Structure formats: structure tokens, C-alpha cells
């Protein structure tokens, strides 16, 4: 296996993502209002374990859904890199209004530019693409189940964010929703 087509490459992408996330989290606005969801955190933890743990063995979930192939693994790394890139771009564009929890910041603004011009939740989109790429690299059913859990957790959080933003921005947010997609760009 080529040096670039290895688990170390996948892990490096996620380490870059994690370091950027931790550093950028230091430069956010103070919270005005916050909601929490322990269920979402638990779903994310279980999902991440299923995707990333190389020692987790779960019977038929440890069987492969794709053959062991450098072409597939190379494509998976490109997919993971694209997803991490999208998530970082969206996070950077959101800037001081980002939060790990469903929150409104002091002087909160509705961001509608950059990736947010076409998609309401591009960070989640990028993370899901990166996790799909990682699951494809792993090649086992457990990783796909992990992606599904992460998707459900992010979708649930997105719904709560949309309710909060609708409450905060009213008609402006509803108009924004009409012209953008939730996780993928609206075509029509």
C-alpha cells in the first residue's frame, strides 16, 4: 500500500480538522442563549467509535461492504479530504458565530455568504462527506452505521438550530430557507 493511501493519511486529515476546530473555538462570541442535547453527544461518540476504532469488532458489522482496494481507499481519502476542507471552510466563514451547541451569540447575525449562500448547514455536510470517506476507507459495515448515527445527530441538531434561527430572524430566515438546501445545495 502506498504511503499516502494509509490509515495515517486518514487520521492526519482528522487531526488537522481537530486542531483547527480547537484553536478556532477560542475566538467565538459570548453566548446569549444555549440549548444542550446529551443524546446528540452520545450518538456522536458511538458513531465516531464505530467509524474510527480499528479494534472494535461487532460480528457481521465487521464484515466488508467494499473490497480491499487501493483505488477505493485512494478515492475514500480524497472524499475525506474534500469533506474536511468543506467543514473547515464553512467553520472559518461562520467565524465568531460558531458554537458546538445550539446557541445564539450576542449580536448574532444570519450568515448567508460563502458556503452558507447555498447550504444552511455546510459544516455538517462537510463532516458527513468526510465521515463517508472514512467509512469507505474502513470498508466495514460498522463504519456505515457510525455515519448513520452521526447523520441522525447532526440532523437533529440542525432542526433545533433552524427553530432557534426562525425564532430569532423570522421572515429573513424563512426566505433564506426557501433559497438554500439544508445539507446539499438547492438545485431549483
DAZIMO-V674908 format. One line per field, one symbol per residue. ss: DSSP state (2 for helix, 1 for strand, 0 for the rest). phi: phi as a letter, one per 40 degrees, with the letter a starting at -180 (. if undefined). burial: b if it has 16 or more other C-alpha atoms within 10 Angstrom, else e. A space follows every 50 residues. Layout:
ss->???
phi->???
burial->???
//
This chain:
ss->00000022222222222222222222200011111002222222222222 22000000222201000002222222222222222222222222222000 01111000000002222010022222222222222222012222222222 22222222222222222220222222222010000000
phi->.ccccacccccccccddcccccccccbbccccaabbacccccccccdccc ccccbcbbfcccccbbccacccccccccccccccccccdcccccfcccac bcabccfdbccbbgcccbbcbcccdcccccccccccccgbddcccccccc dcccccccccccccccccbfcccccdccbbccbbdccb
burial->eeeebebeebeebbeebeeebeebbeeebeeeeeeeeeebeebbebbbbb bbeeeeeeeebbeebeeeeeebbbbbbbbbbbbbbbbbbbbbbbbbbbbe ebbbbeebeeebeebbebbbbbbbbbbbbbbbbbbbbbbbbbbbbbbbbb bbbbbebbeebbebbbeeeeeebeebbeebbbbebeee
//
